[in-house]
Structure formats: structure tokens, C-alpha cells
Amino acid sequence: MTNTLDAELAAIRKEAREKAEKARARAAAEQAKVDAEVLRLLREEQPDGYANLARRARRALADKAEARRRARAESKARREAEKQQTTTSGQWPASAGHPEERSDG
């Protein structure tokens, strides 16, 4: 009895999850259509405003990409420096301190 009830509940939950996913997908598709129409109207009715916003968006995206690139490069350089410090000196990185010499616990 319990197994049957558990199976029925699992099926109901699965169906509800699938319905919710379909509803979210429909809402996202509708929003994409609205966004496309807004862009079309903005381009037609406010071409200067559209050009200004497009320029700002490109700049913001380029800034974000540059920040990600810089962060990755800094992280890689930091990892390489720590790796080189431990492999060439055969010692722990100075910032970490040797585990037997630390007094932090």
C-alpha cells in the first residue's frame, strides 16, 4: 500500500514539476517576444536613444569581459607564483607559514 501511494505521489510531483517548467518556458518565450518588440519600437521611434543605449550596452559588456579576463589572469599568476615558490624552494609559502612553526592552534 505504502509503495503504491509513494509511487502515485512521485508521479503527481513529477507532473507538477513538468507543468511548472512548461509554464516558465512559455513565460520566457513571451518575454523574449515582448523584448524584441520593444527593441524594434525603440529603434523606429527613438533611433538616437537606441544608438546611445546600444553603445552603452556594448561598453558595459566589454568592461565585464575585460574584468573577467583580468581576474582570471591575476588568479592564474597568483597560482603560478605559489606553485613556483613551493616547488623551487621546497618550503611552504611565506604567507602560509610552516605548519609546525605556526602558533595559531
KAVENSUL-V509415 format. One record per helix or strand. SS is the DSSP state (a for helix, b for strand). FROM is the first residue (numbers start at 1). LEN is the number of residues. If there is no record, write none. Layout:
ss={SS & SS}
from={FROM & FROM}
len={LEN & LEN}
//
This chain:
ss={a & a}
from={2 & 47}
len={44 & 43}
//
